[in-house]
Amino acid sequence: MERGRYLRRKIANALQSVLLLGIMAVIFGLIGKLIAGLEGVAVAVIAGVVVFLLSPRLSPAMVLRMYQARRLMPEEFPVLYHIMESLADKASLPEVPKIYYIPSAIMNAFSVGRRDQAVIAVTDGLIRGLDSQELTGILAHEVSHIEHNDLWIMGLADFISRFTNVFSIMGVLFLILYFPAILLGWINFSLWAVLIIIFAPYASVLLQLALSRIREYEADMNAVRLTGDPQGLASALGKIEHYPIRLWNLILIPGRKAPTPSLLRTHPHTEKRIARLMNIAGKRA
């Protein structure tokens, strides 16, 4: 029964993700057509294909350097690596993700890379602030992102959103430049086209937010499947949400910044995530 419910939820979330990405792609192509005709559509399609083929091969090294992360070796934290090996095995990952340490007081973790070359970065605050049960829940959440290629999906969505914004800026500049000719009727430009050019980036960002929330909820649910422990992740999320940050640490200590990679910067409200997890715990009790 539980496996059937998991599969139905997984299929529904996958369909929602495909639908949202598809709508973003349509908006991207439409604004490209308005700006440059069929050539604009061709540029949008070619750019999308290039990202589709190359984005899984992008190295996580640049993101890790940005946060002054260093490789955390197994002998430094054997318990953490034992947890990671167990989760990677349950998720059937081809390689155990490497663990990197970030010298930040913020309690956070994120994953970068692809399934066969993934990295999970954890902050000093996270390691010190969570017990092993809670750490297992957080690592399982990140392993789930890797298992289901969420990094690639959100990377593609981020690309579409950014280029939609670029096309929109070009369109607005075009409207400003030719406004007198449009006003005098020398150039035909419908009101709908103007509205699409102006508001397309906002629509794309909202769709990206919705997609990110779907992938985050799915990662939570899959983390529970990997660990069998919704309380551990719920407790960790509660601690991360209410962890006090001293202002002088953020100002005076260069390495104490919050890691928030742009591809995964949009999360649903923590309270809602915890409520869902506790609902699962109640059903299992």
C-alpha positions as CSV (number, residue, x, y, z in Angstrom):
1,M,0.0,0.0,0.0
2,E,2.7,2.5,1.0
3,R,4.8,1.6,-2.1
4,G,1.8,2.2,-4.3
5,R,1.2,5.6,-2.7
6,Y,4.9,6.5,-3.1
7,L,4.8,5.6,-6.8
8,R,1.6,7.6,-7.4
9,R,3.1,10.6,-5.7
10,K,6.3,10.2,-7.7
11,I,4.5,10.1,-11.0
12,A,2.3,13.1,-10.1
13,N,5.3,15.2,-9.1
14,A,7.2,14.2,-12.3
15,L,4.2,15.2,-14.4
16,Q,3.9,18.5,-12.6
17,S,7.6,19.2,-13.1
18,V,7.4,18.4,-16.8
19,L,4.4,20.6,-17.2
20,L,6.0,23.6,-15.4
21,L,9.2,23.2,-17.4
22,G,7.2,22.9,-20.6
23,I,5.2,26.1,-19.9
24,M,8.5,27.9,-19.1
25,A,9.9,26.7,-22.4
26,V,6.8,27.9,-24.3
27,I,7.1,31.4,-22.7
28,F,10.8,31.4,-23.6
29,G,10.1,30.5,-27.2
30,L,7.2,32.9,-27.5
31,I,9.1,35.9,-26.3
32,G,12.0,34.9,-28.6
33,K,9.5,34.9,-31.5
34,L,8.2,38.3,-30.6
35,I,11.7,39.8,-30.4
36,A,13.3,38.2,-33.4
37,G,10.7,36.2,-35.3
38,L,11.4,32.6,-36.2
39,E,15.2,33.3,-35.8
40,G,14.5,34.1,-32.1
41,V,12.6,30.8,-31.7
42,A,15.6,29.0,-33.3
43,V,18.0,30.7,-30.9
44,A,15.9,29.6,-28.0
45,V,15.7,26.0,-29.2
46,I,19.4,25.8,-29.9
47,A,20.3,27.3,-26.5
48,G,18.0,24.9,-24.8
49,V,19.5,21.9,-26.6
50,V,23.0,23.0,-25.7
51,V,22.1,23.3,-22.0
52,F,20.2,20.0,-22.1
53,L,23.4,18.3,-23.4
54,L,26.1,20.1,-21.4
55,S,24.5,21.1,-18.0
56,P,25.0,17.6,-16.4
57,R,28.8,18.0,-17.1
58,L,29.2,21.3,-15.3
59,S,31.8,21.0,-12.5
60,P,30.8,21.8,-8.9
61,A,34.2,23.2,-8.2
62,M,33.3,26.8,-8.8
63,V,30.4,26.7,-6.3
64,L,32.6,25.1,-3.7
65,R,35.4,27.7,-4.2
66,M,32.8,30.4,-3.7
67,Y,32.0,29.2,-0.2
68,Q,35.6,28.3,0.7
69,A,34.7,24.7,1.0
70,R,37.2,21.9,1.6
71,R,37.0,18.2,1.2
72,L,36.0,16.4,4.5
73,M,38.0,13.2,4.6
74,P,36.4,10.0,6.0
75,E,38.9,9.8,8.9
76,E,37.9,13.3,10.0
77,F,34.2,12.4,10.4
78,P,33.7,8.6,10.0
79,V,30.1,8.6,11.3
80,L,29.1,11.1,8.6
81,Y,30.7,9.0,5.9
82,H,29.1,5.9,7.2
83,I,25.7,7.6,7.0
84,M,26.4,8.8,3.5
85,E,27.5,5.4,2.2
86,S,24.3,3.8,3.6
87,L,22.1,6.4,1.9
88,A,23.9,6.2,-1.4
89,D,23.5,2.4,-1.4
90,K,19.7,2.7,-0.7
91,A,19.4,5.3,-3.4
92,S,21.4,3.2,-5.9
93,L,23.8,6.0,-6.7
94,P,26.7,4.9,-8.8
95,E,29.2,6.7,-6.6
96,V,29.0,7.8,-2.9
97,P,28.8,11.7,-2.9
98,K,31.9,13.4,-1.6
99,I,31.4,15.6,1.5
100,Y,32.7,19.1,1.7
101,Y,33.0,21.3,4.8
102,I,32.1,25.0,4.8
103,P,33.4,27.1,7.7
104,S,30.1,28.9,8.3
105,A,28.0,29.3,11.5
106,I,24.8,29.1,9.4
107,M,23.1,25.7,9.6
108,N,22.8,24.5,6.0
109,A,23.6,21.9,3.4
110,F,23.4,21.7,-0.4
111,S,24.3,19.4,-3.2
112,V,26.0,20.0,-6.5
113,G,27.2,17.9,-9.4
114,R,25.5,14.9,-11.0
115,R,24.5,11.4,-10.0
116,D,28.0,9.9,-10.7
117,Q,30.0,12.9,-9.5
118,A,28.0,14.5,-6.7
119,V,29.1,16.6,-3.8
120,I,27.2,17.4,-0.6
121,A,28.4,20.5,1.3
122,V,27.7,20.9,5.0
123,T,28.4,23.8,7.2
124,D,30.2,23.9,10.5
125,G,27.0,25.1,12.1
126,L,25.0,22.1,10.8
127,I,27.6,19.5,12.0
128,R,27.7,21.1,15.5
129,G,24.0,21.8,15.8
130,L,22.4,18.5,14.7
131,D,22.6,15.0,16.2
132,S,23.2,11.9,14.1
133,Q,19.5,11.2,13.5
134,E,18.9,14.8,12.3
135,L,22.1,14.8,10.1
136,T,20.9,11.6,8.5
137,G,17.6,13.3,7.6
138,I,19.3,16.3,6.0
139,L,21.8,14.1,4.1
140,A,19.0,11.9,2.9
141,H,17.2,15.0,1.6
142,E,20.3,16.0,-0.4
143,V,20.9,12.5,-1.6
144,S,17.3,12.5,-2.9
145,H,18.0,15.7,-4.9
146,I,21.0,13.8,-6.5
147,E,19.0,10.6,-7.0
148,H,16.3,12.3,-9.0
149,N,18.5,14.7,-10.9
150,D,16.9,17.8,-9.3
151,L,20.1,19.7,-9.7
152,W,19.9,19.3,-13.5
153,I,16.2,20.1,-13.6
154,M,16.5,23.3,-11.6
155,G,19.6,24.2,-13.6
156,L,17.6,24.0,-16.8
157,A,14.7,26.0,-15.2
158,D,17.2,28.6,-14.0
159,F,18.7,28.9,-17.5
160,I,15.2,29.3,-19.1
161,S,14.3,32.0,-16.5
162,R,17.5,33.9,-17.0
163,F,17.3,34.0,-20.8
164,T,13.6,34.9,-20.7
165,N,14.7,37.9,-18.7
166,V,17.4,38.8,-21.2
167,F,14.9,38.6,-24.1
168,S,12.4,40.7,-22.1
169,I,15.0,43.4,-21.6
170,M,15.8,43.4,-25.3
171,G,12.1,43.7,-26.1
172,V,11.6,46.6,-23.6
173,L,14.6,48.4,-25.2
174,F,13.1,47.8,-28.6
175,L,9.7,49.2,-27.5
176,I,11.5,52.3,-26.0
177,L,13.5,52.9,-29.2
178,Y,10.6,52.5,-31.6
179,F,7.9,54.0,-29.3
180,P,7.3,57.1,-31.5
181,A,6.9,54.9,-34.6
182,I,4.5,52.5,-32.7
183,L,2.5,55.5,-31.4
184,L,2.1,56.9,-34.9
185,G,1.1,53.6,-36.3
186,W,4.1,53.1,-38.5
187,I,5.0,49.8,-36.7
188,N,2.2,47.4,-35.7
189,F,2.7,46.0,-32.3
190,S,-0.3,44.6,-30.3
191,L,-0.9,45.3,-26.7
192,W,-0.8,41.5,-26.0
193,A,2.8,41.4,-27.3
194,V,3.8,44.3,-25.1
195,L,2.3,42.7,-22.1
196,I,4.1,39.4,-22.8
197,I,7.4,41.1,-23.3
198,I,7.0,43.0,-20.0
199,F,5.6,40.2,-17.8
200,A,7.2,37.1,-19.2
201,P,10.1,37.2,-16.7
202,Y,7.8,37.4,-13.8
203,A,5.7,34.5,-15.0
204,S,8.9,32.4,-15.6
205,V,10.2,33.2,-12.0
206,L,6.8,32.2,-10.5
207,L,6.9,28.9,-12.5
208,Q,10.5,28.3,-11.3
209,L,9.4,28.9,-7.7
210,A,6.5,26.4,-8.1
211,L,8.9,23.8,-9.6
212,S,11.4,24.3,-6.8
213,R,8.7,23.7,-4.2
214,I,7.6,20.5,-5.9
215,R,11.2,19.2,-6.0
216,E,11.8,20.2,-2.3
217,Y,8.6,18.4,-1.1
218,E,9.5,15.4,-3.2
219,A,13.0,15.3,-1.7
220,D,11.5,15.4,1.8
221,M,9.2,12.5,1.0
222,N,12.0,10.5,-0.6
223,A,14.3,11.2,2.3
224,V,11.7,9.5,4.6
225,R,11.7,6.5,2.2
226,L,15.5,6.3,2.5
227,T,15.6,6.6,6.3
228,G,12.2,5.5,7.4
229,D,12.4,8.4,9.9
230,P,10.3,11.5,9.2
231,Q,10.9,12.8,12.8
232,G,14.6,13.1,12.2
233,L,14.3,15.4,9.2
234,A,11.4,17.4,10.7
235,S,13.5,18.0,13.9
236,A,16.5,19.1,11.8
237,L,14.4,21.5,9.7
238,G,13.0,23.0,12.9
239,K,16.5,23.6,14.3
240,I,17.7,25.1,11.0
241,E,14.7,27.4,10.8
242,H,15.2,28.8,14.4
243,Y,19.0,28.7,14.7
244,P,20.1,32.1,16.1
245,I,22.8,33.9,14.0
246,R,24.9,36.5,15.7
247,L,25.2,39.6,13.6
248,W,28.8,40.2,14.4
249,N,29.7,36.7,13.2
250,L,28.2,37.5,9.8
251,I,30.0,40.9,9.6
252,L,33.5,40.1,11.1
253,I,34.2,36.6,10.0
254,P,34.5,36.3,6.2
255,G,33.7,32.6,6.1
256,R,30.5,32.9,8.0
257,K,28.1,33.5,5.1
258,A,25.0,31.5,4.3
259,P,25.5,29.2,1.3
260,T,22.5,29.8,-0.9
261,P,23.3,28.5,-4.5
262,S,21.0,30.3,-7.0
263,L,19.7,27.1,-8.4
264,L,18.2,26.0,-5.1
265,R,17.4,29.3,-3.5
266,T,13.6,28.9,-3.5
267,H,12.2,26.7,-0.8
268,P,8.7,26.2,0.5
269,H,7.9,27.4,4.1
270,T,9.6,25.2,6.6
271,E,6.5,25.0,8.7
272,K,4.6,23.3,5.8
273,R,7.5,20.9,5.2
274,I,7.5,19.9,8.9
275,A,3.7,19.5,9.0
276,R,3.9,17.1,6.0
277,L,6.6,15.1,7.7
278,M,4.8,14.9,11.0
279,N,1.7,13.8,9.2
280,I,3.6,10.9,7.8
281,A,5.0,10.1,11.2
282,G,1.5,10.1,12.6
283,K,0.3,7.7,10.0
284,R,3.2,5.3,10.8
285,A,2.6,5.4,14.5
